[in-house]
Amino acid sequence: MKGYKLTNAKDQTHGATQWGPGVTHKALGDGGKFCTPDLIHFYSSPLLAVLLDPMHGQFGEGAHLWEVKTGRITCSDYGLKEGAKILTTVRRVPRPKATTEQRARFAILCAKQVCKNKAWDTWADGWLDGTDRSRAAAARAADAVDVAATYAARAADAATYAAAYAARYADRAAAAADVAATYAARAADADADAARYAADAAAYATRAAGMALGLEAIAEEAMK
């Protein structure tokens, strides 16, 4: 199977694990848990590697993207990342560039898959079509989902609670995108915030749904 993996600028991952053309590594653990020696993680698409990096490897703008191959997927985190016991880096490939606005779009599109809060959904549509991207509108949307999350927690409805937080992170990403666009001096920090919130929104939305959301297609839509 073909996939994609990010490394740092030295072509290394956690623990100074060195990768390169034709380099193969095997997981040391016998289990099937992510973020342990059990698995080597990778992504199903270049875009997902870039969009989800802020909550995984955090390699940032200096990262190298590798095409990889593996015999089979051992474990999948609902499409957020894939895990294998053996992985080979084949070649470096161009790393997609995602703007802050595109990251915010990704966050909102993911949250829309699961959030059923009408006030938030109306705001999300307005942000996506460009009719209202103000931070005031984002704040109102955030308040709406915060109330939903509070009541969901009281009702012990874990899925609704997670969906509300997915929406919360989505509007944070959108607000950060607005800051970056408005204040040049704060753009770098706002870009980083938007990237992190967008990745968090995707994770919360996916886990709220309890199934893969078709993240590759959502990522492609966000880039338009």
C-alpha positions as a printed Julia matrix, in Angstrom:
224×3 Matrix{Float64}:
   0.0    0.0    0.0
   1.19   3.54  -0.76
   0.96   6.28   1.86
   2.72   9.42   3.06
   4.86  10.31   6.04
   6.31  13.54   7.38
   9.78  13.89   8.83
  11.78  16.83  10.08
  14.31  18.63   7.9
  16.91  15.97   8.75
  14.55  13.22   7.57
  14.05  12.05  11.16
  11.01  11.26  13.28
  10.52  10.59  17.01
  13.62   9.33  18.8
  15.91  10.48  15.95
  14.65   7.62  13.77
  16.4    8.17  10.46
  14.55   7.8    7.16
  15.68   8.08   3.57
  15.21   6.59   0.09
  14.59   2.87   0.48
  14.91   2.91   4.28
  12.71   0.4    6.13
  11.84   0.37   9.82
   9.9   -2.18  11.83
   7.76  -1.42  14.89
   9.27  -2.91  18.04
   6.07  -3.52  20.0
   3.67  -6.43  19.61
   0.45  -4.5   20.24
  -1.64  -2.19  18.1
  -1.68   1.2   19.83
  -0.75   4.51  18.24
   1.92   6.7   19.84
   3.73   3.62  21.16
   6.46   1.33  19.77
   3.61  -0.88  18.47
   3.04   1.06  15.25
   4.66   3.35  12.71
   2.14   5.95  11.65
   1.56   7.48   8.23
  -1.18   9.2    6.24
  -3.41   8.23   3.36
  -2.86  11.5    1.46
  -0.31  14.34   1.27
  -2.97  16.9    2.23
  -3.97  15.07   5.39
  -0.32  14.77   6.37
   0.02  18.56   6.23
  -3.37  19.45   7.74
  -3.07  17.03  10.67
   0.63  17.52  11.41
  -0.05  20.17  14.12
  -1.6   17.53  16.41
   0.76  14.68  15.53
   4.43  15.14  14.6
   4.39  18.96  14.68
   7.16  19.14  12.09
   5.87  22.42  10.66
   7.09  24.31   7.63
  10.51  22.64   7.59
   9.03  19.16   7.2
   9.85  16.76   4.41
   7.06  14.65   2.93
   7.81  11.09   1.88
   5.93   8.6   -0.22
   5.95   5.34   1.7
   4.96   1.76   1.14
   3.79  -0.9    3.55
   2.41  -4.38   3.28
  -0.86  -3.65   5.02
  -2.52  -1.31   7.46
  -2.49  -2.75  10.97
  -4.59  -0.03  12.55
  -6.5    3.08  11.45
  -7.57   6.03  13.6
 -10.77   6.67  11.64
  -8.69   7.95   8.74
  -6.86  10.57  10.83
  -3.74   8.44  10.53
  -2.83   4.88   9.63
  -0.51   2.47  11.41
   1.72  -0.33  10.17
   4.29  -2.72  11.57
   6.74  -2.23   8.69
   7.21   0.94   6.65
   9.58   1.95   3.87
  10.21   5.53   2.74
  10.45   5.44  -1.04
  11.11   9.01  -2.14
  10.58  12.6   -1.12
   7.58  14.25  -2.75
   6.41  17.88  -2.87
   4.68  18.94   0.34
   1.31  20.66  -0.25
   0.94  24.19   1.05
  -2.19  25.03   3.02
  -3.07  28.63   3.78
  -4.57  29.69   7.09
  -7.9   30.21   5.36
  -7.8   26.71   3.89
  -7.01  25.23   7.3
  -9.98  27.08   8.76
 -12.2   25.79   5.95
 -11.02  22.26   6.72
 -11.91  22.7   10.39
 -15.38  24.03   9.62
 -16.16  21.4    7.0
 -15.16  18.63   9.41
 -17.27  20.04  12.24
 -20.27  20.46   9.92
 -20.33  16.68   9.5
 -21.34  16.19  13.11
 -22.47  19.47  14.7
 -26.27  19.8   14.86
 -26.35  23.2   16.52
 -28.42  25.45  14.24
 -26.83  28.74  15.33
 -23.34  27.39  14.78
 -24.26  25.87  11.43
 -25.68  29.18  10.2
 -22.43  30.92  11.16
 -20.38  28.19   9.48
 -22.26  28.63   6.2
 -21.68  32.38   6.38
 -17.97  31.94   6.96
 -17.61  29.41   4.16
 -19.41  31.56   1.58
 -17.63  34.71   2.78
 -20.7   36.67   3.87
 -19.61  36.98   7.52
 -16.12  36.16   8.75
 -16.06  38.58  11.66
 -14.65  37.55  14.99
 -17.86  38.77  16.64
 -19.88  36.24  14.64
 -17.37  33.51  15.51
 -17.69  34.41  19.19
 -21.48  34.1   19.03
 -21.15  30.72  17.32
 -18.69  29.61  19.99
 -21.11  30.63  22.72
 -23.83  28.58  21.06
 -21.77  25.4   20.98
 -20.42  25.97  24.48
 -24.0   25.92  25.75
 -24.65  22.77  23.72
 -21.55  21.14  25.19
 -22.6   21.98  28.73
 -26.01  20.4   28.32
 -24.55  17.43  26.5
 -22.18  16.81  29.4
 -25.06  16.94  31.86
 -26.93  14.42  29.76
 -23.81  12.24  29.47
 -24.15  12.33  25.68
 -20.52  11.85  24.74
 -21.07  12.06  20.99
 -22.92  15.38  21.17
 -20.34  16.71  23.6
 -17.51  15.82  21.21
 -19.41  17.29  18.26
 -19.85  20.57  20.1
 -16.15  20.73  20.83
 -15.37  20.0   17.2
 -17.44  23.06  16.32
 -15.73  25.08  19.04
 -12.3   24.31  17.61
 -13.55  25.08  14.11
 -14.62  28.59  15.04
 -11.33  29.13  16.88
  -9.53  28.22  13.68
 -11.7   30.67  11.74
 -11.1   33.44  14.27
  -7.35  32.82  14.08
  -7.53  33.02  10.31
  -9.24  36.4   10.63
  -6.53  37.67  13.0
  -3.82  36.53  10.58
  -5.5   38.32   7.71
  -5.99  41.54   9.68
  -2.84  41.95  11.74
   0.42  41.26   9.94
   2.46  41.45  13.14
   0.4   38.68  14.71
   0.07  36.6   11.56
   2.65  33.95  12.49
   1.06  33.21  15.87
  -2.42  33.26  14.37
  -1.36  30.9   11.58
  -0.02  28.45  14.15
  -3.2   28.7   16.22
  -5.39  28.12  13.16
  -3.35  25.09  12.14
  -3.63  23.53  15.6
  -7.34  24.26  16.0
  -8.1   22.93  12.52
  -6.4   19.64  13.3
  -8.17  19.41  16.65
 -11.53  20.07  14.98
 -10.93  17.22  12.54
 -10.05  14.86  15.36
 -13.03  15.81  17.53
 -15.43  15.61  14.6
 -14.17  12.21  13.51
 -14.3   10.75  17.0
 -17.72  12.26  17.62
 -18.96  10.47  14.51
 -17.25   7.26  15.6
 -16.36   6.51  12.0
 -14.28   7.78   9.1
 -15.73  10.99   7.66
 -14.05  10.87   4.28
 -11.32  13.26   5.42
  -9.46  13.09   2.11
 -12.47  14.48   0.25
 -13.03  17.13   2.94
  -9.4   18.19   2.67
  -9.69  18.5   -1.11
 -12.85  20.6   -0.72
 -11.09  22.87   1.77
  -8.33  23.62  -0.72
 -10.7   24.99  -3.37
